[in-house]
Amino acid sequence: CKALNYNHNIPYAMARTTRSSTRSEAMALALAEAEKEPERRASKRVQKVSEAKRRRQEAEQIAEQHHIEEHMALQRKRKREEQRLAAKVALEQERLKKKQKQQQIKAAKNAAQKQKSSKASSKKVEPLKVGLVTLSDIKKGRGGGPSGLFRVPSKAERDKVYRETEKAIAKLEIAQIPPHGGRPWKCRVTIKEANACTSNKKIKGKASKLSKQGPLFRWYRGKLELACLPNIIEQIPETKWGRLMDDDELGINTNSLEARKSTSLTEAAMEDPNQPIIDRVWVSPLHETFRTRKSAMENAAKLSDRDKLIDKMVYGYGAKGALLRPFKPTRKQSLEAGLYKFLRDGLWVVGQEESWQEDNLCEINRREALGLNPSTGEKKVENRYLRPVEEFMLSKRDELRNFRLAKMTECGISAKDQKYAYKDAHKELREIWREMSSAERDVWRVDKVGYALPIEGMYTAAATVVPSCETPAMTAISDVSSTDSSIPCSVPSKILSNPLQTIDIKSFVSPDQEKSKPKKSIAKRNPAADVGRTCKIFHIETDTWYQGRCTGYNAETGKHEIHYTKTIVEEVDLKECKCMWDDARIITESSHWRLKNSEIILCYDAIMDHYAKVMHTVSARGLQYELADGFDVLRERGRGRYDMEVPAFSNPQFDFLTSPDAPWTEVVKTILGDEYSLVHKGAFLSLPGSSAQI
């Protein structure tokens, strides 16, 4: 009973009411359970101890890992602070050296000035002797005094020189501004004498003291010219476009005024207080006038951007004249390019932005077949080089990755949970690159030997230049990676042996990742399905596209039978030549500013009915010779081309032509503005075989 009461498995009240046999069995069972209870408690105690030990070990591993990362971060922070302190000390030293150097230069200048002033006080300085040139001297082409500078009393002769000087300055000003739509800018230059500008009080005061015989002139190869002209030319600032035309295009030779160079004589002429005043006015191709250089250059940049947009959308050329591949312009881009073209040329053919697609594709395929650059048409030159930061990252990323993976293994992280990709290595290496000094970065500049070499010389240069880095972080990486050579490297050996090989770091894929990439399944097309299609075949020998028709396919040879004419037939392997199918979709035609097919048919029937009625009247009355002068309802613009007013367009069934929702309403609003009115409504009819429009 005590055992039963101790165990608490069988109540004491029930044990008294049971029989004697049942009581003995229950007592035996209770004793057995009581003997097992200490073992159960001991096993539970062992499990709790082991669980606590395991949790303590995991916490220690995590703490160690965090400690390593904190230690590395602390090292980087210390290194950064050391570099900042060293940079600050270097800047302070450089500032002190610069200050000392400036003081030395200033002392030397003061000593030179003192010496010069002492010499000048001992010697009398003779002023520059300026002579006079008369009309007879000008006819002879000589005279003017020993200094070479003189004044011209004749105002008519001075004006002649001014006009030639104005043309020379205007020519150099225009040469630095890009044209707009083939029309150049204009620059109106006006040269005035200082004593003629009475509105300027300062100049007027000086003019009373100076001679009224104009500025200084000189002789140059027997011809009279303004002495300060070379210095004025040098003062013309260079624009961001630079000189757009060479001397031959500008008509400049060694004897031209634009080719003059400054000398000591011209510099002495610039010091003359009686300098001429030069006024410039720039006129854009759109006849806008600008009186300041800044406003003119801003407008020129705006017009240049417009030209680039027009060339891209309307003609299919890039900013540098590169041929563009077919693309579908948006509605907004088409409207913007059309507006700029209308403002520039006064004409925009709606839909012209889609007319160049096929021609560009033919030319691009031709260039590819000839092995030329598809964009520029020049021979392909593949000179690819690595930047210093790319060279550094390519050389050190495997070492850093192996170092990180080894540390993760030491911390007890399983191989499945180890996540440190090349992307993470690139990110950390970029931070290390930012912390490196300029001297450490210069080690990775390969241009000292082979950075500017072509492809053939890259690998020989790579053998002689072995970049290295001595930063503390990279030294630790090198130590770890050199001790553990069993860690596999997923970078191909050819990249390691040729560090100058160009590779896209961001899109680099290791061989393991390449194998795991799913390959796209491309359905094979039946070549026999091309039979009956028309196409254009490019022949490299003649550099020409030939129109033909595919009439058969030979499965044994894998060639198509192309009929160019009834007698000229050729078997062509389409895999080895350029072929363009006529029914292949290049760019789907947009529905911008187009009528519906039903509306087009309705307009066409009305135009042809009106044409038939008018021509019947003309032939019945013999008025064929008066068509050139024209009637109110029809006028002949050329052989087979007619301009007519269609009365049927005023009927209610043609309201879609003038409604606010008409397809061309948006074009009209963009070009003319919201306030517009209808002036004329008609049609142009061009019959087959009509003369070309001029």
C-alpha positions as CSV (number, residue, x, y, z in Angstrom):
1,C,0.0,0.0,0.0
2,K,2.9,2.3,0.7
3,A,4.3,1.5,-2.7
4,L,1.0,2.1,-4.3
5,N,0.6,5.4,-2.4
6,Y,4.1,6.4,-3.4
7,N,3.6,5.6,-7.1
8,H,0.2,7.4,-7.3
9,N,-0.7,5.1,-10.2
10,I,-3.4,3.2,-8.4
11,P,-5.5,4.9,-5.8
12,Y,-5.4,3.6,-2.2
13,A,-9.2,3.3,-1.9
14,M,-9.5,1.0,-4.8
15,A,-6.7,-1.2,-3.6
16,R,-8.7,-2.1,-0.4
17,T,-11.8,-3.2,-2.3
18,T,-10.0,-5.5,-4.8
19,R,-9.5,-9.2,-4.1
20,S,-6.3,-10.7,-2.6
21,S,-4.9,-12.0,-5.9
22,T,-5.5,-8.8,-7.7
23,R,-3.9,-6.9,-4.9
24,S,-0.7,-8.9,-5.1
25,E,-0.4,-8.4,-8.8
26,A,-1.0,-4.7,-8.5
27,M,1.6,-4.4,-5.8
28,A,4.1,-6.2,-8.0
29,L,3.4,-3.9,-10.9
30,A,3.6,-0.8,-8.8
31,L,7.0,-2.0,-7.4
32,A,8.3,-2.5,-10.9
33,E,7.2,0.9,-12.0
34,A,8.8,2.5,-8.9
35,E,12.1,0.8,-9.7
36,K,12.1,2.3,-13.3
37,E,11.2,5.8,-12.2
38,P,14.8,6.8,-11.2
39,E,16.1,5.6,-14.6
40,R,13.6,7.7,-16.4
41,R,14.6,10.8,-14.4
42,A,18.3,10.1,-15.0
43,S,17.7,9.8,-18.8
44,K,15.7,13.1,-18.9
45,R,18.5,14.8,-16.9
46,V,21.1,13.6,-19.4
47,Q,19.0,14.8,-22.4
48,K,18.7,18.3,-20.8
49,V,22.4,18.5,-20.2
50,S,23.3,17.4,-23.8
51,E,20.7,19.9,-25.2
52,A,22.2,22.7,-23.1
53,K,25.7,21.8,-24.3
54,R,24.6,21.8,-27.9
55,R,23.0,25.2,-27.6
56,R,26.1,26.6,-25.9
57,Q,28.3,25.3,-28.7
58,E,26.0,26.9,-31.4
59,A,26.1,30.2,-29.5
60,E,29.9,30.0,-29.3
61,Q,30.1,29.4,-33.0
62,I,27.8,32.3,-33.9
63,A,29.7,34.5,-31.5
64,E,33.0,33.5,-33.1
65,Q,31.7,34.2,-36.5
66,H,30.4,37.6,-35.4
67,H,33.8,38.3,-33.8
68,I,35.6,37.5,-37.0
69,E,33.4,39.8,-39.0
70,E,33.7,42.6,-36.4
71,H,37.5,42.1,-36.4
72,M,37.6,42.4,-40.2
73,A,35.4,45.5,-40.0
74,L,37.6,47.0,-37.3
75,Q,40.7,46.3,-39.4
76,R,39.1,48.1,-42.4
77,K,38.1,51.0,-40.2
78,R,41.6,51.3,-38.8
79,K,43.1,51.1,-42.2
80,R,40.7,53.8,-43.5
81,E,41.6,56.1,-40.6
82,E,45.3,55.5,-41.1
83,Q,44.9,56.3,-44.8
84,R,42.9,59.5,-44.0
85,L,45.5,60.6,-41.5
86,A,48.3,59.9,-43.9
87,A,46.5,61.7,-46.7
88,K,45.9,64.7,-44.3
89,V,49.6,64.7,-43.4
90,A,50.6,64.5,-47.0
91,L,48.3,67.3,-47.9
92,E,49.6,69.5,-45.1
93,Q,53.2,68.7,-46.2
94,E,52.3,69.5,-49.8
95,R,50.7,72.8,-48.7
96,L,53.8,73.8,-46.7
97,K,56.0,72.9,-49.7
98,K,53.8,74.9,-52.0
99,K,53.8,77.8,-49.7
100,Q,57.6,77.8,-49.4
101,K,57.9,77.6,-53.1
102,Q,55.5,80.5,-53.6
103,Q,57.5,82.5,-51.1
104,Q,60.7,81.7,-53.0
105,I,59.2,82.6,-56.3
106,K,57.8,85.9,-54.8
107,A,61.2,86.7,-53.4
108,A,62.9,86.0,-56.7
109,K,60.4,88.2,-58.5
110,N,60.9,91.0,-56.0
111,A,64.7,90.7,-56.5
112,A,64.3,90.7,-60.3
113,Q,62.0,93.7,-60.2
114,K,64.4,95.6,-58.0
115,Q,67.3,94.8,-60.3
116,K,65.1,95.7,-63.3
117,S,64.1,99.0,-61.8
118,S,67.7,99.8,-60.9
119,K,68.7,99.2,-64.5
120,A,65.8,101.2,-65.8
121,S,66.6,104.1,-63.6
122,S,70.2,104.1,-64.9
123,K,69.0,103.9,-68.5
124,K,66.3,106.1,-70.2
125,V,63.5,104.0,-71.7
126,E,62.6,105.2,-75.1
127,P,58.9,105.1,-76.0
128,L,57.6,103.0,-78.9
129,K,57.8,105.1,-82.0
130,V,54.6,105.0,-84.0
131,G,54.7,106.4,-87.6
132,L,52.2,107.6,-90.1
133,V,51.3,106.1,-93.5
134,T,50.0,108.3,-96.3
135,L,48.0,107.2,-99.4
136,S,51.2,107.2,-101.5
137,D,52.9,104.9,-99.0
138,I,49.9,102.5,-99.1
139,K,50.1,102.4,-102.9
140,K,53.8,101.5,-102.6
141,G,53.2,99.0,-99.8
142,R,55.9,100.4,-97.5
143,G,56.6,103.1,-94.9
144,G,55.5,103.6,-91.3
145,G,58.6,104.0,-89.2
146,P,61.3,101.8,-87.6
147,S,59.0,100.1,-85.0
148,G,56.7,98.5,-87.6
149,L,53.5,100.0,-86.1
150,F,51.8,103.0,-87.6
151,R,48.5,104.8,-87.9
152,V,46.6,105.5,-91.0
153,P,45.1,109.0,-91.3
154,S,42.8,108.1,-94.2
155,K,39.4,106.8,-92.9
156,A,38.5,105.2,-96.2
157,E,41.6,103.0,-96.1
158,R,40.9,102.1,-92.5
159,D,37.4,101.1,-93.4
160,K,38.7,98.8,-96.1
161,V,40.9,97.0,-93.6
162,Y,38.0,96.8,-91.1
163,R,35.7,95.1,-93.7
164,E,38.3,92.4,-94.4
165,T,38.9,91.9,-90.7
166,E,35.2,91.5,-90.1
167,K,35.0,88.8,-92.7
168,A,37.9,86.9,-91.2
169,I,36.5,87.1,-87.6
170,A,33.0,86.0,-88.8
171,K,34.4,83.1,-90.7
172,L,36.2,81.8,-87.6
173,E,33.2,82.3,-85.4
174,I,30.9,80.3,-87.8
175,A,33.4,77.5,-88.1
176,Q,32.8,76.4,-84.5
177,I,29.0,76.2,-84.6
178,P,27.3,73.2,-86.2
179,P,24.8,73.9,-89.1
180,H,21.1,73.1,-88.7
181,G,19.7,71.1,-91.5
182,G,22.6,71.9,-93.8
183,R,22.1,75.7,-93.3
184,P,25.0,77.4,-91.5
185,W,24.9,80.1,-88.9
186,K,25.7,83.7,-89.7
187,C,27.8,86.1,-87.7
188,R,27.6,89.8,-88.3
189,V,30.8,91.5,-87.1
190,T,31.1,95.3,-86.9
191,I,34.4,97.1,-86.1
192,K,34.1,100.6,-84.7
193,E,36.8,103.0,-83.7
194,A,37.0,104.1,-80.1
195,N,36.7,107.8,-80.8
196,A,33.5,107.2,-82.9
197,C,31.7,105.6,-79.9
198,T,30.6,108.9,-78.3
199,S,28.0,107.1,-76.1
200,N,30.7,105.6,-73.9
201,K,31.9,108.3,-71.7
202,K,35.1,106.5,-70.7
203,I,36.1,105.9,-74.3
204,K,35.0,109.5,-75.2
205,G,37.3,110.9,-72.6
206,K,40.2,108.8,-73.8
207,A,39.5,109.7,-77.4
208,S,40.1,113.4,-76.7
209,K,43.6,112.6,-75.5
210,L,44.4,110.0,-78.2
211,S,45.1,110.5,-81.8
212,K,42.0,110.4,-84.0
213,Q,43.8,108.5,-86.6
214,G,42.5,105.0,-85.5
215,P,44.3,102.0,-84.0
216,L,47.7,100.7,-84.9
217,F,48.3,98.9,-88.2
218,R,51.2,97.0,-89.7
219,W,52.5,95.6,-93.0
220,Y,52.3,91.9,-93.7
221,R,53.8,90.8,-97.0
222,G,53.1,94.2,-98.6
223,K,49.5,94.4,-97.4
224,L,48.0,96.7,-94.8
225,E,46.2,95.0,-91.9
226,L,45.1,95.6,-88.3
227,A,48.1,95.0,-86.0
228,C,46.2,93.4,-83.1
229,L,44.2,91.0,-85.4
230,P,46.2,87.8,-84.4
231,N,45.5,88.5,-80.7
232,I,41.8,89.1,-81.4
233,I,41.6,85.8,-83.2
234,E,43.3,84.0,-80.3
235,Q,40.7,85.5,-77.9
236,I,37.9,83.7,-79.7
237,P,36.8,81.0,-77.2
238,E,36.6,77.4,-78.4
239,T,33.1,75.8,-78.3
240,K,32.3,72.3,-77.2
241,W,32.1,71.2,-80.9
242,G,35.6,72.6,-81.7
243,R,36.6,73.5,-85.3
244,L,34.0,71.7,-87.5
245,M,35.7,72.6,-90.8
246,D,39.3,72.4,-91.8
247,D,41.3,75.1,-93.5
248,D,40.6,73.8,-97.0
249,E,36.8,73.9,-96.4
250,L,37.1,77.4,-95.0
251,G,39.4,78.6,-97.8
252,I,42.2,79.5,-95.4
253,N,45.9,79.4,-96.6
254,T,49.1,80.8,-95.3
255,N,48.4,84.3,-96.7
256,S,44.9,84.5,-95.2
257,L,44.1,86.8,-92.3
258,E,42.6,83.9,-90.3
259,A,46.1,82.2,-90.2
260,R,47.9,85.0,-88.5
261,K,49.9,84.2,-85.3
262,S,50.6,86.6,-82.5
263,T,54.1,88.1,-82.1
264,S,55.7,90.6,-79.8
265,L,54.8,93.3,-82.2
266,T,51.1,92.4,-82.1
267,E,51.2,92.2,-78.3
268,A,52.6,95.7,-78.2
269,A,49.8,96.8,-80.5
270,M,47.3,95.3,-78.0
271,E,48.6,97.6,-75.3
272,D,47.6,100.6,-77.3
273,P,44.6,102.4,-75.5
274,N,43.0,103.3,-78.8
275,Q,41.8,99.8,-79.6
276,P,38.9,99.2,-82.0
277,I,35.5,97.9,-80.6
278,I,34.2,94.7,-82.1
279,D,30.5,93.9,-82.0
280,R,29.2,90.5,-82.9
281,V,25.6,89.4,-83.7
282,W,24.8,85.7,-84.3
283,V,21.9,84.7,-86.6
284,S,20.7,81.2,-86.4
285,P,19.5,79.1,-89.5
286,L,15.9,79.8,-88.2
287,H,16.6,83.6,-88.5
288,E,16.8,84.2,-84.7
289,T,19.2,86.9,-83.6
290,F,21.5,86.6,-80.5
291,R,23.7,89.4,-79.2
292,T,25.6,87.4,-76.7
293,R,27.8,84.3,-77.2
294,K,26.3,82.4,-74.4
295,S,22.7,82.6,-75.7
296,A,23.9,81.8,-79.2
297,M,25.8,78.6,-78.0
298,E,22.7,77.5,-76.0
299,N,20.5,77.8,-79.0
300,A,23.1,76.0,-81.2
301,A,23.1,73.1,-78.7
302,K,19.3,73.0,-78.8
303,L,19.3,72.9,-82.6
304,S,22.0,70.2,-82.6
305,D,19.8,68.0,-80.3
306,R,16.9,68.5,-82.7
307,D,19.0,67.4,-85.7
308,K,20.0,64.3,-83.8
309,L,16.4,63.4,-83.1
310,I,15.4,64.1,-86.7
311,D,18.3,61.9,-88.0
312,K,17.3,59.1,-85.7
313,M,13.5,59.1,-86.2
314,V,13.1,60.3,-89.8
315,Y,16.3,59.0,-91.5
316,G,17.5,56.1,-89.2
317,Y,20.9,57.5,-88.3
318,G,22.5,57.7,-84.8
319,A,24.2,60.7,-83.2
320,K,27.6,59.9,-84.8
321,G,26.2,58.9,-88.2
322,A,25.9,55.2,-87.3
323,L,23.3,53.2,-89.2
324,L,20.4,52.2,-86.9
325,R,18.7,48.9,-86.8
326,P,14.9,48.9,-87.4
327,F,12.8,50.0,-84.5
328,K,9.2,51.3,-84.1
329,P,9.1,55.0,-83.0
330,T,6.5,55.9,-80.5
331,R,3.7,58.4,-81.2
332,K,5.3,61.1,-79.0
333,Q,8.7,60.7,-80.7
334,S,7.2,60.9,-84.2
335,L,5.3,64.1,-83.4
336,E,8.3,65.7,-81.8
337,A,10.6,64.8,-84.7
338,G,8.0,65.9,-87.2
339,L,7.5,69.3,-85.5
340,Y,11.3,69.9,-85.5
341,K,11.6,68.9,-89.2
342,F,8.7,71.2,-90.1
343,L,10.3,74.1,-88.3
344,R,13.7,73.3,-89.9
345,D,12.7,72.4,-93.5
346,G,9.1,73.7,-93.8
347,L,8.0,70.2,-94.7
348,W,7.2,66.9,-92.9
349,V,5.9,63.9,-94.8
350,V,3.7,62.1,-92.2
351,G,4.8,58.5,-91.9
352,Q,8.4,59.2,-93.1
353,E,9.7,57.9,-89.8
354,E,8.8,54.3,-91.0
355,S,10.1,54.5,-94.5
356,W,13.8,53.8,-93.8
357,Q,13.4,50.5,-91.9
358,E,13.8,48.1,-94.8
359,D,16.6,50.0,-96.5
360,N,18.6,50.1,-93.2
361,L,18.1,46.4,-92.7
362,C,19.3,45.6,-96.3
363,E,22.5,47.8,-95.7
364,I,23.1,46.2,-92.3
365,N,22.9,42.7,-93.7
366,R,25.2,43.7,-96.6
367,R,27.8,45.0,-94.2
368,E,27.6,41.9,-92.0
369,A,28.1,39.7,-95.1
370,L,31.2,41.7,-96.1
371,G,32.6,41.5,-92.6
372,L,32.2,45.2,-91.9
373,N,30.9,47.0,-88.8
374,P,27.1,47.1,-89.2
375,S,26.8,50.6,-87.8
376,T,29.7,52.5,-89.4
377,G,30.5,50.3,-92.4
378,E,34.2,50.2,-91.4
379,K,36.4,47.2,-90.8
380,K,36.0,45.7,-87.4
381,V,38.9,46.4,-85.0
382,E,38.7,44.6,-81.7
383,N,41.1,46.3,-79.3
384,R,39.7,45.4,-76.0
385,Y,41.4,46.4,-72.7
386,L,40.7,46.0,-69.0
387,R,40.5,49.0,-66.6
388,P,42.7,48.8,-63.5
389,V,39.8,48.1,-61.2
390,E,38.6,45.2,-63.5
391,E,42.2,43.8,-63.5
392,F,42.3,44.0,-59.7
393,M,38.9,42.3,-59.3
394,L,39.6,39.5,-61.8
395,S,42.9,38.7,-60.2
396,K,41.7,38.7,-56.5
397,R,38.1,37.6,-56.5
398,D,38.9,33.9,-56.3
399,E,41.4,34.4,-53.5
400,L,38.8,36.4,-51.5
401,R,36.0,33.9,-52.2
402,N,38.2,31.0,-51.2
403,F,39.1,32.9,-48.0
404,R,35.5,33.5,-47.1
405,L,34.4,29.9,-47.8
406,A,37.3,28.6,-45.7
407,K,36.4,30.8,-42.8
408,M,32.8,29.6,-43.0
409,T,34.0,25.9,-43.0
410,E,36.1,26.6,-39.8
411,C,33.0,28.1,-38.1
412,G,31.1,24.8,-38.7
413,I,28.8,26.1,-41.5
414,S,27.8,23.3,-43.8
415,A,28.6,23.4,-47.5
416,K,25.0,23.8,-48.4
417,D,24.6,26.9,-46.2
418,Q,27.8,28.5,-47.5
419,K,26.6,31.4,-49.7
420,Y,29.4,33.7,-51.0
421,A,29.2,34.3,-54.8
422,Y,31.4,36.3,-57.1
423,K,28.9,39.1,-56.8
424,D,29.7,39.4,-53.1
425,A,33.4,39.2,-53.8
426,H,33.1,42.0,-56.4
427,K,31.2,44.2,-53.9
428,E,33.9,43.7,-51.2
429,L,36.8,44.2,-53.6
430,R,35.3,47.5,-54.8
431,E,35.3,48.7,-51.2
432,I,38.9,47.6,-50.9
433,W,39.7,49.4,-54.1
434,R,38.2,52.7,-52.8
435,E,40.4,52.4,-49.7
436,M,43.6,51.9,-51.7
437,S,46.0,54.8,-52.3
438,S,46.9,56.1,-55.7
439,A,50.3,54.4,-55.5
440,E,48.7,51.0,-54.8
441,R,46.3,51.5,-57.7
442,D,49.1,52.4,-60.1
443,V,50.5,48.8,-59.6
444,W,47.4,47.6,-61.5
445,R,47.7,50.0,-64.4
446,V,49.0,47.7,-67.2
447,D,49.4,50.6,-69.6
448,K,53.0,51.0,-68.6
449,V,53.8,47.9,-70.8
450,G,50.7,46.6,-72.6
451,Y,47.6,48.5,-71.7
452,A,47.4,50.1,-75.2
453,L,48.5,47.1,-77.2
454,P,46.2,45.4,-79.8
455,I,44.8,42.0,-79.3
456,E,47.9,40.2,-80.7
457,G,50.2,41.8,-78.2
458,M,48.1,41.4,-75.1
459,Y,49.2,38.0,-74.0
460,T,52.9,38.8,-74.4
461,A,52.4,41.9,-72.2
462,A,50.5,39.8,-69.7
463,A,53.5,37.5,-69.3
464,T,55.8,40.4,-68.4
465,V,53.5,42.4,-66.1
466,V,52.3,40.6,-62.9
467,P,50.2,43.0,-60.8
468,S,50.1,42.6,-57.1
469,C,48.7,44.4,-54.1
470,E,50.2,45.0,-50.7
471,T,47.1,46.1,-48.8
472,P,46.7,44.4,-45.4
473,A,43.3,42.9,-46.4
474,M,44.7,41.4,-49.7
475,T,47.8,40.1,-47.9
476,A,45.6,38.2,-45.5
477,I,43.6,36.8,-48.4
478,S,46.8,35.8,-50.2
479,D,48.1,34.0,-47.1
480,V,44.9,32.0,-46.6
481,S,44.5,31.1,-50.3
482,S,48.2,30.1,-50.6
483,T,48.0,27.7,-47.7
484,D,44.8,25.9,-48.8
485,S,45.4,24.8,-52.4
486,S,42.7,22.1,-52.3
487,I,39.8,24.5,-52.6
488,P,38.6,24.2,-56.2
489,C,38.5,27.3,-58.5
490,S,35.6,27.7,-60.9
491,V,37.4,30.3,-63.1
492,P,38.7,28.9,-66.4
493,S,42.4,28.5,-66.6
494,K,42.7,30.7,-69.7
495,I,41.4,33.7,-67.8
496,L,43.9,33.1,-65.0
497,S,46.8,32.7,-67.4
498,N,45.7,35.8,-69.4
499,P,44.8,38.4,-66.9
500,L,44.3,41.0,-69.6
501,Q,41.5,39.1,-71.3
502,T,38.3,41.1,-71.4
503,I,35.3,39.6,-69.6
504,D,32.1,41.1,-68.3
505,I,32.4,40.8,-64.6
506,K,28.8,41.3,-63.8
507,S,27.5,38.6,-66.2
508,F,30.3,36.1,-65.5
509,V,28.9,32.6,-65.0
510,S,31.0,29.8,-63.6
511,P,31.1,26.4,-65.4
512,D,28.8,24.8,-62.7
513,Q,26.2,27.5,-63.1
514,E,26.5,27.2,-66.9
515,K,25.7,23.5,-66.8
516,S,22.7,24.2,-64.5
517,K,21.2,26.8,-66.9
518,P,18.2,25.4,-68.8
519,K,18.7,25.5,-72.5
520,K,15.9,27.0,-74.6
521,S,14.3,24.7,-77.0
522,I,14.0,26.2,-80.5
523,A,11.6,24.6,-82.8
524,K,13.2,23.7,-86.2
525,R,11.5,25.3,-89.2
526,N,10.8,23.2,-92.3
527,P,13.0,24.6,-95.1
528,A,10.5,23.3,-97.7
529,A,8.0,25.8,-96.4
530,D,10.0,28.6,-98.1
531,V,9.1,27.3,-101.6
532,G,7.0,29.9,-103.4
533,R,8.3,32.9,-101.4
534,T,10.0,35.9,-103.0
535,C,13.3,37.1,-101.5
536,K,16.5,39.1,-102.1
537,I,19.8,37.3,-102.1
538,F,23.1,39.2,-101.4
539,H,26.1,38.2,-103.5
540,I,29.5,39.2,-102.0
541,E,31.3,39.0,-105.3
542,T,29.2,41.8,-106.9
543,D,28.2,43.5,-103.7
544,T,24.6,43.6,-104.9
545,W,21.2,42.4,-103.8
546,Y,19.3,40.3,-106.4
547,Q,15.5,39.8,-106.4
548,G,14.4,36.2,-106.9
549,R,11.8,33.6,-106.1
550,C,12.3,30.2,-104.3
551,T,10.9,27.5,-106.5
552,G,12.3,24.3,-104.8
553,Y,14.3,22.7,-102.0
554,N,16.8,19.9,-102.2
555,A,16.8,17.9,-98.9
556,E,20.0,16.1,-99.8
557,T,22.2,19.2,-100.4
558,G,20.2,21.4,-98.1
559,K,20.0,24.1,-100.8
560,H,17.1,26.2,-102.1
561,E,16.5,26.7,-105.8
562,I,16.2,30.5,-106.5
563,H,14.9,31.8,-109.9
564,Y,16.2,35.3,-110.6
565,T,14.8,35.4,-114.2
566,K,13.3,32.8,-116.5
567,T,16.8,31.7,-117.5
568,I,18.9,32.4,-114.5
569,V,18.5,29.8,-111.8
570,E,20.8,29.1,-108.8
571,E,21.0,26.7,-105.9
572,V,21.7,28.7,-102.7
573,D,22.5,27.6,-99.2
574,L,20.6,30.1,-97.2
575,K,22.7,29.4,-94.1
576,E,25.9,30.7,-95.8
577,C,24.5,33.8,-97.4
578,K,22.3,36.8,-96.5
579,C,18.7,36.4,-97.5
580,M,15.7,38.7,-96.9
581,W,12.2,37.4,-97.5
582,D,9.8,39.9,-98.9
583,D,6.9,38.8,-96.7
584,A,9.0,38.8,-93.5
585,R,7.8,41.4,-91.0
586,I,10.4,44.0,-90.2
587,I,8.4,46.6,-88.3
588,T,4.6,46.5,-88.2
589,E,3.1,49.7,-89.7
590,S,1.6,51.9,-87.0
591,S,-2.0,53.1,-87.2
592,H,-1.0,56.7,-86.4
593,W,-2.7,59.4,-88.5
594,R,-4.2,56.9,-90.9
595,L,-7.8,56.5,-92.1
596,K,-9.7,53.2,-91.8
597,N,-9.8,51.0,-94.9
598,S,-13.6,51.7,-95.4
599,E,-12.9,55.4,-95.3
600,I,-10.1,55.1,-97.7
601,I,-12.3,53.2,-100.2
602,L,-15.0,55.8,-99.8
603,C,-12.6,58.7,-100.5
604,Y,-11.0,56.9,-103.4
605,D,-14.3,56.3,-105.1
606,A,-15.3,60.0,-104.7
607,I,-12.0,61.2,-106.1
608,M,-12.1,58.9,-109.2
609,D,-15.7,59.8,-109.9
610,H,-14.9,63.5,-109.8
611,Y,-11.8,63.0,-112.0
612,A,-13.8,61.0,-114.6
613,K,-16.5,63.8,-114.7
614,V,-14.0,66.6,-115.1
615,M,-12.0,64.8,-117.8
616,H,-15.1,63.9,-119.7
617,T,-16.0,67.6,-119.8
618,V,-12.5,68.6,-120.8
619,S,-12.4,66.1,-123.6
620,A,-15.9,67.0,-124.8
621,R,-15.0,70.7,-125.0
622,G,-11.4,70.3,-126.1
623,L,-9.8,72.0,-123.1
624,Q,-6.8,69.8,-122.7
625,Y,-4.3,72.6,-123.2
626,E,-5.9,74.7,-120.5
627,L,-5.3,72.0,-117.8
628,A,-1.8,73.4,-117.1
629,D,-3.2,76.8,-116.2
630,G,-5.9,75.0,-114.2
631,F,-9.5,75.2,-113.2
632,D,-11.0,75.9,-109.9
633,V,-11.9,72.2,-109.4
634,L,-8.8,70.5,-111.1
635,R,-5.3,71.5,-112.0
636,E,-2.5,69.5,-113.7
637,R,0.7,69.6,-111.7
638,G,2.6,67.4,-114.1
639,R,2.1,64.6,-116.6
640,G,-0.4,62.3,-114.9
641,R,-0.6,64.2,-111.6
642,Y,-3.6,66.3,-110.7
643,D,-4.5,68.6,-107.8
644,M,-8.3,68.8,-107.3
645,E,-11.1,70.0,-105.0
646,V,-13.7,67.2,-104.5
647,P,-17.2,68.7,-103.9
648,A,-18.3,65.4,-102.4
649,F,-16.1,65.9,-99.4
650,S,-18.6,68.5,-98.2
651,N,-21.3,65.8,-97.8
652,P,-22.2,64.6,-94.2
653,Q,-20.8,61.1,-95.0
654,F,-17.3,62.7,-95.2
655,D,-17.4,64.4,-91.8
656,F,-14.7,62.1,-90.6
657,L,-12.2,64.2,-92.6
658,T,-12.9,67.4,-90.6
659,S,-14.1,66.1,-87.3
660,P,-12.1,66.9,-84.1
661,D,-11.3,63.1,-84.0
662,A,-9.7,63.0,-87.5
663,P,-6.4,61.1,-87.6
664,W,-4.3,64.2,-88.5
665,T,-5.8,66.5,-86.0
666,E,-3.0,65.8,-83.5
667,V,-0.4,66.6,-86.2
668,V,-2.1,69.9,-87.1
669,K,-2.3,70.9,-83.4
670,T,1.3,70.1,-82.8
671,I,2.6,72.2,-85.8
672,L,0.1,75.0,-85.9
673,G,-1.2,75.2,-82.3
674,D,-4.7,74.8,-80.9
675,E,-6.1,77.7,-82.8
676,Y,-6.3,76.6,-86.4
677,S,-8.9,76.8,-89.2
678,L,-9.5,74.8,-92.4
679,V,-8.5,76.7,-95.5
680,H,-8.5,74.0,-98.3
681,K,-9.9,70.5,-98.7
682,G,-9.0,68.4,-101.7
683,A,-6.9,65.5,-103.0
684,F,-3.8,64.8,-105.1
685,L,-4.1,62.1,-107.8
686,S,-1.0,60.4,-109.3
687,L,-1.8,58.0,-112.1
688,P,0.5,55.1,-113.2
689,G,3.4,56.4,-115.3
690,S,3.1,60.0,-114.1
691,S,6.1,62.3,-114.1
692,A,8.2,62.7,-111.0
693,Q,7.2,65.4,-108.5
694,I,9.7,68.3,-108.3
